[in-house]
Amino acid sequence: MHRRITFWGQVLNQFGLVVVGLFVHLPVWGLVYLAFEGGTMGWPTTFRLWPEEPTLAVFKQVWESASQSLPFVALLKNSLLVSGGAALISVGLGTSMAYAFARYRFPGRAPGLFALLVGALLPPVALMTPLYVLLTILKLRTTLLGLTIVYTAFAMPFCVWNMRSAFQAVPKDLEEAAFLDGASALGTFWRISLPIALPSISVAALIAFLIAYSEFAMGWLFVDKSTNVTLAMAISGALGISTFSGSLLSALAILMSLPVVLLFLLLQRYLLDRLMFTSAGDD
């Protein structure tokens, strides 16, 4: 039974939605406004709805020299290598682990799940010392591969727990039917369980990518060359430079967000499938 909303109740709901929309979109518009404002030197002191001197010169300057004399393309390459590598490793290794935790019973299963949960809840700084020592021993601490390993360690626990839930939601009847038809355990996983869990795997990959793409605080500990700086690290470093204007920082932030938007558009179908699957399961 659905309760009818009165006229004033509808007005109140719409007003609340407008307030929330303004709260979300005004900072984004402020970012866009600053990026196209060519006359802002330093940081703005007033808010305007439209740039006084609209220009694309700021984007050109950021493209040619985003940070520490590095072009934007070089910083983007570092970020994509690190975040893409962390996402692929987390999903690639975490998928089999998640399936094992979802379907099999073996000694140490419960402690292993608890350890993964603790790893997902721990703040990244708690892993700083062991990762620093380990990567120093392996002589990988100051490389992009070492930074990829660091971000993989952050993302892996979340990916395993997320994908484990997806594999648990796969009906066992489908797997048993595949076994009866002569499929092997690997064939059943590859042809039945994996395609059904693919939306959740896509979500896990996207989250792992975002964790690595947006992290900067830990990155400074493992990077000592300007050629290995990522986009997130470049933005955090620019905040401490007095000569770096708000327009340049806004343009850099917009350019940095474009790959994330593109990745979301590519995974949009799988993400929507995941939402629909979750809603159907809740009903």
C-alpha positions in Angstrom: 0.0 0.0 0.0 1.5 3.3 -1.1 0.9 6.5 0.9 -0.1 9.5 -1.2 2.1 12.6 -0.8 0.3 15.9 -0.2 1.0 18.9 -2.3 3.1 20.6 0.4 4.9 17.4 1.1 5.9 17.2 -2.6 7.0 20.8 -2.5 9.2 20.1 0.6 10.7 17.0 -1.1 11.5 18.9 -4.2 13.0 21.7 -2.2 15.2 19.3 -0.3 16.3 17.7 -3.6 17.2 21.2 -5.0 19.3 22.0 -1.8 21.1 18.7 -2.1 21.7 19.2 -5.8 23.2 22.7 -5.2 25.3 21.3 -2.4 26.8 18.7 -4.7 27.0 20.7 -8.0 28.1 24.1 -6.8 31.7 23.0 -5.8 31.9 21.2 -9.2 30.8 24.3 -11.0 33.3 26.4 -8.9 36.1 24.0 -10.1 35.0 24.4 -13.8 34.7 28.2 -13.3 38.2 28.5 -12.0 39.7 26.3 -14.7 38.3 28.6 -17.4 39.1 31.8 -15.6 42.2 33.2 -17.1 42.4 36.3 -14.9 42.7 34.6 -11.5 46.2 34.8 -10.1 46.6 32.9 -6.9 43.4 31.9 -5.1 40.1 33.6 -5.7 38.5 35.6 -2.9 35.0 36.0 -4.4 32.6 33.6 -6.1 31.3 34.3 -9.6 28.8 32.3 -11.6 30.7 32.9 -14.9 34.4 33.5 -15.7 35.4 37.1 -16.2 38.0 36.2 -18.9 37.1 32.7 -20.3 40.1 31.1 -21.8 41.6 27.7 -22.6 45.2 28.9 -22.0 45.1 27.4 -18.5 44.5 23.9 -19.9 47.3 24.4 -22.5 49.7 25.4 -19.7 48.8 22.4 -17.6 49.0 20.1 -20.6 52.5 21.2 -21.3 53.8 21.5 -17.8 51.5 20.2 -15.1 54.0 19.7 -12.2 57.8 19.8 -11.7 58.3 20.5 -15.4 56.5 17.3 -16.3 53.8 17.4 -19.0 50.3 16.1 -18.1 50.7 13.1 -20.4 53.7 11.8 -18.3 51.9 12.2 -15.1 48.8 10.5 -16.5 50.9 7.6 -17.8 52.4 7.1 -14.3 48.9 7.2 -12.7 47.4 4.8 -15.2 50.3 2.3 -14.9 50.1 2.3 -11.1 46.3 2.3 -10.7 45.6 0.0 -13.7 48.2 -2.4 -12.5 46.8 -2.4 -8.9 43.3 -3.0 -10.2 44.4 -5.9 -12.5 46.5 -7.6 -9.8 43.8 -7.1 -7.1 41.1 -8.6 -9.4 43.2 -11.2 -11.0 44.5 -12.7 -7.8 41.5 -11.8 -5.7 39.0 -13.6 -8.0 40.3 -17.1 -7.4 40.8 -16.3 -3.7 37.2 -15.0 -3.4 35.8 -18.0 -5.1 37.7 -20.4 -2.8 36.4 -18.6 0.3 32.8 -18.6 -1.1 32.6 -22.3 -2.2 35.2 -24.4 -0.4 35.7 -25.3 3.3 39.4 -25.7 4.3 41.5 -25.3 7.4 42.2 -21.7 8.2 39.2 -20.4 6.2 37.7 -18.4 9.1 41.0 -16.9 10.3 41.8 -16.0 6.6 38.5 -14.2 6.2 39.1 -12.4 9.5 42.6 -11.3 8.4 41.2 -9.9 5.2 38.6 -8.0 7.0 41.2 -6.5 9.4 43.3 -5.6 6.3 40.3 -3.9 4.8 39.6 -1.9 8.0 43.2 -0.9 8.7 44.2 2.6 7.8 46.8 2.6 5.0 49.4 4.2 7.3 49.4 1.0 9.4 50.9 -0.9 6.4 53.5 1.8 5.8 56.4 0.3 7.8 56.2 -3.4 6.7 55.7 -2.3 3.0 58.6 0.1 3.2 60.9 -2.6 4.7 59.7 -5.3 2.2 60.1 -3.2 -0.9 63.5 -1.9 0.2 64.7 -5.5 0.6 63.3 -6.3 -2.9 64.9 -3.0 -4.3 61.5 -1.9 -5.6 60.7 0.9 -3.2 61.4 3.8 -5.5 59.9 2.2 -8.6 56.4 2.4 -10.1 56.2 -1.4 -9.7 56.7 -1.0 -6.0 54.0 1.7 -5.8 51.7 -0.6 -7.7 52.3 -3.3 -5.0 51.6 -0.8 -2.3 48.2 0.1 -3.7 47.4 -3.5 -4.5 47.9 -4.3 -0.8 45.4 -1.5 0.0 42.8 -2.7 -2.5 43.0 -6.5 -2.3 41.1 -7.1 0.9 38.1 -5.1 -0.3 38.1 -6.8 -3.7 38.2 -10.2 -2.1 35.3 -9.5 0.2 33.2 -7.9 -2.5 33.8 -10.7 -5.0 33.2 -13.4 -2.4 29.7 -12.0 -1.8 29.1 -12.1 -5.5 30.2 -15.7 -5.8 28.0 -16.7 -2.8 25.0 -15.2 -4.7 25.6 -17.5 -7.7 23.0 -20.3 -7.4 24.7 -23.6 -6.6 22.2 -25.4 -8.8 23.8 -23.9 -11.9 27.2 -25.2 -10.9 25.9 -28.6 -10.0 24.1 -28.8 -13.3 27.3 -28.0 -15.1 29.1 -30.7 -13.1 26.4 -33.2 -14.2 27.0 -32.2 -17.8 30.6 -33.1 -17.5 32.2 -29.7 -16.9 35.4 -29.6 -14.8 35.7 -27.4 -11.7 37.7 -24.8 -13.7 35.3 -25.0 -16.6 32.3 -24.4 -14.3 34.1 -21.4 -12.7 35.0 -20.0 -16.1 31.7 -20.5 -17.9 29.1 -20.2 -15.1 30.3 -18.5 -11.9 32.6 -15.9 -13.4 30.1 -14.4 -16.0 27.4 -14.1 -13.3 29.7 -12.4 -10.9 31.2 -10.1 -13.6 29.2 -7.0 -12.5 30.6 -7.3 -9.0 34.1 -7.9 -10.3 33.8 -4.7 -12.4 32.8 -2.8 -9.3 35.8 -4.2 -7.4 38.1 -3.3 -10.3 36.7 0.2 -10.4 37.2 0.7 -6.6 40.7 -0.7 -6.7 41.5 1.7 -9.6 40.1 4.7 -7.7 42.0 3.8 -4.6 45.3 3.9 -6.4 44.4 6.7 -8.8 43.5 9.2 -6.0 46.0 8.2 -3.2 48.9 10.6 -2.7 50.0 10.6 0.9 51.6 7.2 0.9 53.0 7.7 -2.6 55.5 10.3 -1.4 57.1 7.8 0.9 57.8 5.4 -2.0 58.7 7.9 -4.8 61.9 9.8 -4.8 62.1 10.7 -8.5 60.1 13.4 -10.2 59.6 11.1 -13.2 57.6 8.7 -11.0 55.1 11.3 -9.7 51.4 10.5 -10.2 48.6 13.0 -10.9 47.3 12.9 -7.3 50.8 13.5 -6.0 51.2 16.4 -8.4 48.0 18.0 -7.1 49.0 17.6 -3.5 52.4 19.0 -4.2 50.9 22.0 -6.1 49.0 23.0 -3.0 52.2 23.8 -1.2 53.5 26.1 -4.0 52.6 29.7 -3.5 52.9 30.6 -7.2 50.5 27.8 -8.3 47.2 29.5 -9.0 43.7 28.1 -8.3 43.0 28.1 -12.1 45.9 25.8 -12.8 45.0 23.5 -10.0 41.3 23.3 -11.1 42.3 22.6 -14.7 44.7 19.8 -13.5 41.9 18.4 -11.4 39.4 18.4 -14.4 41.9 16.7 -16.7 42.7 14.1 -14.0 39.0 13.3 -13.6 38.5 12.6 -17.3 40.0 9.0 -17.3 37.7 8.1 -14.3 34.7 9.4 -16.2 35.7 7.4 -19.3 36.3 4.3 -17.2 32.9 4.6 -15.6 31.3 5.0 -19.1 33.0 1.8 -20.2 31.9 -0.1 -17.1 28.5 1.5 -17.0 26.6 -1.6 -18.2 28.2 -3.8 -15.6 27.7 -1.3 -12.8 24.0 -1.0 -13.7 23.7 -4.8 -13.9 25.2 -5.0 -10.4 22.7 -2.5 -9.0 19.8 -4.3 -10.6 21.1 -7.6 -9.3 21.4 -6.2 -5.8 17.9 -4.8 -5.9 16.4 -8.1 -7.2 18.2 -9.9 -4.4 16.9 -7.6 -1.8 13.3 -8.1 -3.0 
